[in-house]
Amino acid sequence: MSGLQYRAKGRDSLANLRMQRRSDPELFVGAFDKGKLVGAVIASDDGRRAWINRLAVIPETRGRGIATLLIRHCEKALRRRGRRLFCVHIEHDNPESMKLFAKEGYRREDMIFYYAKRDSEDY
């Protein structure tokens, strides 16, 4: 397990993931080592911005550049769609991801606040 939290009854449900994968299969990316899945990411495109979501690498393979390769793969796929603005949400208690994305040229946007309205805590 990567340690990434997920909402199995809501936005991360198998049904939702299958629907997204059917519409954007090239934005579901896995990294493999000797046939074993060691990292994964789901990118999305809202028509204006590109999003890198759910990036996860299993702990025993971290530090080998897998996450960087996954980020760059997503950016390339999203550039082919014409996206030039790449975004990511990072939870406040994940400094490793903050460092990773900063290293890749992402910067924290302090002038933007994230608000959410959820129909349930599963989303």
C-alpha positions as CSV (number, residue, x, y, z in Angstrom):
1,M,0.0,0.0,0.0
2,S,1.2,3.5,-0.8
3,G,-0.5,5.1,2.2
4,L,-2.7,7.3,0.0
5,Q,-6.1,7.8,1.4
6,Y,-9.1,7.1,-0.8
7,R,-12.8,7.2,-0.7
8,A,-13.9,3.8,-1.8
9,K,-17.7,4.6,-1.6
10,G,-17.5,7.9,-3.4
11,R,-15.2,9.5,-6.0
12,D,-12.6,6.6,-5.8
13,S,-15.2,3.9,-6.2
14,L,-14.6,1.2,-8.7
15,A,-17.6,2.4,-10.7
16,N,-16.3,6.0,-10.9
17,L,-12.8,4.9,-11.7
18,R,-14.0,2.6,-14.5
19,M,-16.1,5.4,-16.0
20,Q,-13.2,7.8,-16.0
21,R,-10.9,5.2,-17.4
22,R,-13.3,4.5,-20.2
23,S,-13.4,8.1,-21.2
24,D,-9.6,8.9,-20.7
25,P,-7.6,5.6,-20.7
26,E,-4.4,7.4,-21.5
27,L,-4.6,9.4,-18.3
28,F,-4.4,6.2,-16.1
29,V,-0.8,5.4,-15.8
30,G,1.1,2.7,-13.9
31,A,4.8,2.2,-13.3
32,F,6.0,-1.4,-13.2
33,D,9.2,-3.0,-11.9
34,K,9.7,-6.6,-13.0
35,G,5.9,-6.9,-13.7
36,K,4.9,-5.5,-10.3
37,L,2.9,-2.3,-10.1
38,V,5.0,0.1,-8.0
39,G,3.4,3.4,-8.8
40,A,0.3,4.9,-10.3
41,V,-1.3,8.2,-11.2
42,I,-4.6,9.4,-12.6
43,A,-4.5,12.6,-14.6
44,S,-7.6,14.6,-15.6
45,D,-8.4,17.5,-17.9
46,D,-11.3,19.8,-17.0
47,G,-11.1,21.6,-20.3
48,R,-9.0,24.5,-19.0
49,R,-6.6,23.0,-16.5
50,A,-4.7,19.7,-16.3
51,W,-4.8,17.9,-13.0
52,I,-2.4,15.3,-11.6
53,N,-4.4,13.2,-9.2
54,R,-3.8,10.2,-6.9
55,L,0.0,10.0,-7.5
56,A,1.2,7.1,-5.4
57,V,4.4,5.1,-5.2
58,I,4.8,2.1,-2.9
59,P,7.2,3.0,0.0
60,E,9.9,0.4,-0.8
61,T,10.4,1.8,-4.3
62,R,10.5,5.6,-3.4
63,G,13.6,7.6,-4.2
64,R,14.1,6.0,-7.5
65,G,12.5,8.7,-9.7
66,I,9.2,6.8,-10.3
67,A,7.0,9.7,-9.2
68,T,8.9,12.1,-11.3
69,L,8.5,9.9,-14.4
70,L,4.8,9.6,-13.7
71,I,4.4,13.3,-13.4
72,R,6.3,14.0,-16.6
73,H,4.3,11.3,-18.5
74,C,1.0,13.0,-17.4
75,E,2.2,16.4,-18.4
76,K,3.2,15.1,-21.8
77,A,-0.2,13.4,-22.4
78,L,-2.0,16.5,-21.2
79,R,0.1,18.9,-23.4
80,R,-1.1,16.8,-26.4
81,R,-4.6,17.9,-25.4
82,G,-3.5,21.5,-25.4
83,R,-3.2,22.0,-21.7
84,R,-0.6,24.4,-20.5
85,L,-1.7,24.9,-16.8
86,F,-1.0,21.9,-14.6
87,C,-2.4,21.7,-11.1
88,V,-2.3,19.4,-8.1
89,H,-3.9,19.3,-4.7
90,I,-1.6,18.2,-1.9
91,E,-2.9,17.6,1.6
92,H,-1.3,19.7,4.3
93,D,0.5,16.8,6.0
94,N,2.3,15.6,2.9
95,P,5.6,17.5,2.8
96,E,7.2,14.8,0.6
97,S,4.7,15.5,-2.2
98,M,5.2,19.2,-1.7
99,K,8.9,18.9,-2.2
100,L,8.5,16.6,-5.2
101,F,6.1,18.9,-7.1
102,A,8.3,22.0,-6.2
103,K,11.3,20.2,-7.7
104,E,9.2,19.6,-10.8
105,G,8.5,23.4,-11.2
106,Y,5.1,23.6,-9.4
107,R,4.6,26.5,-7.1
108,R,2.3,27.0,-4.2
109,E,-0.5,29.4,-5.0
110,D,-1.1,31.2,-1.8
111,M,-3.6,33.6,-3.3
112,I,-6.0,30.7,-4.0
113,F,-8.1,29.0,-1.3
114,Y,-9.7,25.6,-2.0
115,Y,-13.4,25.3,-1.0
116,A,-15.5,22.2,-1.4
117,K,-19.1,21.3,-1.1
118,R,-19.7,17.6,-0.8
119,D,-22.9,15.7,-1.1
120,S,-21.3,13.2,1.3
121,E,-17.9,12.6,3.0
122,D,-17.3,9.9,0.4
123,Y,-16.6,12.6,-2.3
